[in-house]
Amino acid sequence: MKKITSQIFVAVVCAFLGFLLAHQFKLLNEKNKENKIVQNLDIIAEIEALKKEKEEFLESNNVLSEKLKQLEETVAKDGAVEGEIKKQLDNTRMNLGLVDVKGPGVVITITPKTNIFGSNNSTTTRIISEEEIAYIVNSLKFAKAEAISVNDYRITPQSGIRNSGNWIWIGSAGRIDPNDKIVIKAIGDKQALKNAVTFVGVLEYQALQNYNSEVKESDEIIINKTTQSLTSEFVKPIN
């Protein structure tokens, strides 16, 4: 009888301890979830703050650029030498992608073929990467394109094209989904640019074979200025 009572007592104690452990584990999980939620909220708040800071910086930069432009125009009125200097500054800004520009050129639209993401999709089917985008951009540059953008992200002398995760990055500001439509704009000699990209093999290069490509000429293409800050921390002029 005493043995049975002892066994029952032990069983009750074990059940009670099991209940306490389960309850403690549940509380710990809930606490971890709350901590994760708080951390996520903190990250979201930090991202929003950085976005706001960037917007304020861009707005401030635009105001300063406009004031500088007004000062340059005032100085340029004084004579031919000043006017030539102003012209060179304007050309430099356009070449660096610091101002919005417009002009004749071509628009290249690249869209995935429907069977890439359909039921007959093969796991071996490649999507485009940095290599294909850089190939088209280089072809346009070789044809003396004066301004280029990819999905409205301006290509500048400091804009690299690089894969990262599932995205193709244009510099540090532009993120492109290779599974979606990609539009490349270029300003320059329309015929020369069109000949460059429609040359045999350019728009069929590597994974571009899995995409439909359309090239249209236009008398006026607008390419917006870059949202990426240019730096000159290491390069110095030679006196």
C-alpha positions in Angstrom: 0.0 0.0 0.0 2.8 2.4 0.9 4.6 1.5 -2.3 1.5 2.4 -4.4 1.0 5.6 -2.5 4.7 6.5 -3.1 4.3 5.8 -6.8 1.2 7.9 -7.0 3.0 10.7 -5.1 6.0 10.6 -7.5 3.6 10.5 -10.5 1.8 13.6 -9.2 5.1 15.4 -8.6 6.4 14.6 -12.1 3.1 15.7 -13.6 3.3 19.0 -11.7 6.9 19.5 -12.7 6.0 18.7 -16.3 3.2 21.3 -16.2 5.6 23.9 -14.7 8.2 23.2 -17.3 5.6 23.4 -20.1 4.2 26.7 -18.7 7.7 28.1 -18.3 8.6 27.1 -21.9 5.4 28.8 -23.2 6.1 32.0 -21.3 9.7 32.0 -22.7 8.4 31.5 -26.2 5.9 34.4 -25.8 8.7 36.6 -24.4 10.9 35.7 -27.4 8.1 36.6 -29.8 7.5 39.9 -28.0 11.2 40.7 -28.2 11.3 39.9 -31.9 8.3 42.1 -32.5 10.0 44.9 -30.6 13.2 44.4 -32.6 11.3 44.4 -35.9 9.5 47.6 -34.9 12.8 49.2 -34.0 14.3 48.2 -37.3 11.3 49.5 -39.2 11.5 52.7 -37.3 15.2 53.0 -38.1 14.6 52.4 -41.8 11.9 55.0 -41.9 14.1 57.5 -40.1 16.9 56.8 -42.6 14.5 57.2 -45.5 13.3 60.5 -44.1 16.9 61.7 -43.6 17.8 60.8 -47.2 14.7 62.7 -48.5 15.7 65.7 -46.4 19.3 65.5 -47.7 18.1 65.3 -51.3 15.8 68.2 -50.8 18.5 70.3 -49.2 20.9 69.3 -52.0 18.4 70.3 -54.6 18.0 73.7 -53.0 21.7 74.3 -52.8 22.1 73.1 -56.5 19.5 75.6 -57.6 21.1 78.4 -55.7 24.5 77.5 -57.2 22.9 77.5 -60.7 21.5 81.0 -60.1 24.9 82.2 -59.0 26.6 80.7 -62.0 24.1 82.3 -64.4 24.6 85.7 -62.7 28.4 85.4 -63.2 28.0 84.1 -66.7 26.3 87.3 -67.8 29.5 89.3 -67.2 31.3 88.1 -70.3 32.2 85.4 -72.9 34.8 83.7 -70.7 32.4 83.3 -67.8 29.7 82.0 -70.1 32.1 79.4 -71.5 33.0 78.3 -68.0 29.2 78.0 -67.2 28.7 75.9 -70.3 31.5 73.5 -69.3 30.1 73.1 -65.8 26.7 72.3 -67.2 28.2 69.7 -69.6 30.1 68.2 -66.7 27.0 67.9 -64.6 25.1 66.2 -67.4 28.0 63.7 -68.0 28.1 62.9 -64.3 24.3 62.4 -64.1 23.7 65.2 -61.6 20.9 66.8 -63.6 17.8 65.6 -65.5 18.4 65.4 -69.2 16.4 64.8 -72.4 17.2 64.1 -76.0 16.8 61.6 -78.9 17.7 58.0 -78.4 16.3 54.5 -77.9 14.2 52.6 -75.4 14.9 48.9 -74.9 12.2 46.9 -73.2 13.1 43.4 -71.9 10.4 41.1 -70.6 10.5 37.4 -69.5 9.0 35.0 -72.0 5.7 33.6 -70.6 7.0 30.0 -70.6 9.8 30.9 -68.2 7.4 31.1 -65.2 4.7 28.8 -66.5 3.9 25.2 -65.8 6.6 24.0 -68.2 9.3 26.0 -66.4 12.6 24.1 -66.2 14.9 24.4 -63.2 17.8 24.9 -65.7 16.3 28.0 -67.3 18.5 31.0 -66.5 17.3 34.5 -65.6 19.3 37.5 -66.6 22.0 38.8 -64.3 24.5 41.6 -63.9 26.4 40.1 -66.9 23.6 40.6 -69.5 22.6 44.1 -68.2 26.3 45.2 -68.3 26.7 43.8 -71.8 23.8 46.0 -73.1 25.0 49.1 -71.2 28.5 48.6 -72.6 27.2 48.2 -76.1 25.3 51.5 -75.8 28.4 53.2 -74.3 30.5 51.9 -77.3 27.9 53.6 -79.6 28.6 56.9 -77.7 25.4 57.0 -75.6 25.5 60.3 -73.7 23.1 59.2 -70.9 21.8 55.8 -69.9 19.3 54.6 -67.3 18.1 51.1 -66.2 14.5 51.2 -64.8 15.0 54.9 -64.4 18.2 54.5 -62.3 20.8 56.7 -63.9 24.1 55.1 -64.9 27.0 57.3 -63.7 30.8 56.8 -63.7 30.5 55.3 -60.2 27.5 53.1 -61.0 28.5 49.4 -60.8 26.1 46.6 -61.8 26.1 43.7 -59.5 24.0 40.7 -58.4 23.0 40.5 -54.7 20.6 37.9 -53.6 17.6 37.8 -55.9 18.2 41.3 -57.2 20.4 43.2 -59.7 21.7 46.4 -58.2 22.5 49.5 -60.1 25.0 51.3 -57.9 23.8 51.4 -54.3 20.4 52.9 -55.0 18.8 50.9 -57.8 17.3 47.5 -57.2 16.0 45.5 -60.2 13.9 42.3 -60.2 15.2 40.1 -63.1 11.8 38.3 -63.1 10.0 41.5 -64.1 10.1 44.0 -67.0 13.4 45.9 -67.4 13.5 49.2 -69.4 16.8 50.6 -70.5 16.9 54.2 -71.9 19.8 55.8 -73.8 20.2 59.3 -75.2 22.4 59.8 -78.3 22.4 59.2 -82.0 19.3 57.2 -82.5 20.4 55.1 -85.4 23.9 54.4 -84.0 22.3 53.3 -80.7 19.7 51.1 -82.4 22.4 49.5 -84.6 24.5 48.8 -81.5 21.8 46.8 -79.6 20.2 45.1 -82.6 23.6 43.9 -83.8 23.6 40.1 -84.2 23.9 38.4 -80.8 23.5 41.4 -78.5 20.0 40.9 -77.4 20.4 37.1 -77.5 23.5 37.2 -75.2 23.4 34.4 -72.6 20.2 34.4 -70.6 18.7 37.2 -72.8 17.6 34.3 -75.1 14.9 33.6 -72.5 13.4 37.2 -72.8 11.5 39.1 -75.4 13.3 42.4 -76.4 11.9 45.4 -78.1 13.9 48.4 -79.3 12.1 51.7 -80.1 13.5 55.0 -81.3 12.3 58.2 -79.8 12.9 61.9 -80.6 12.7 62.8 -76.9 13.7 60.6 -74.0 13.8 62.0 -70.4 16.4 60.5 -68.1 16.3 61.6 -64.5 19.4 62.5 -62.5 21.1 60.1 -60.2 20.0 59.6 -56.6 23.4 58.3 -55.7 26.0 60.6 -54.3 29.3 60.8 -56.2 32.5 60.9 -54.1 36.1 61.9 -54.8 37.8 60.8 -51.7 40.9 59.3 -53.3 41.3 60.8 -56.7 43.3 64.1 -56.8 44.2 66.5 -59.6 47.7 66.6 -60.9 49.1 70.1 -60.7 
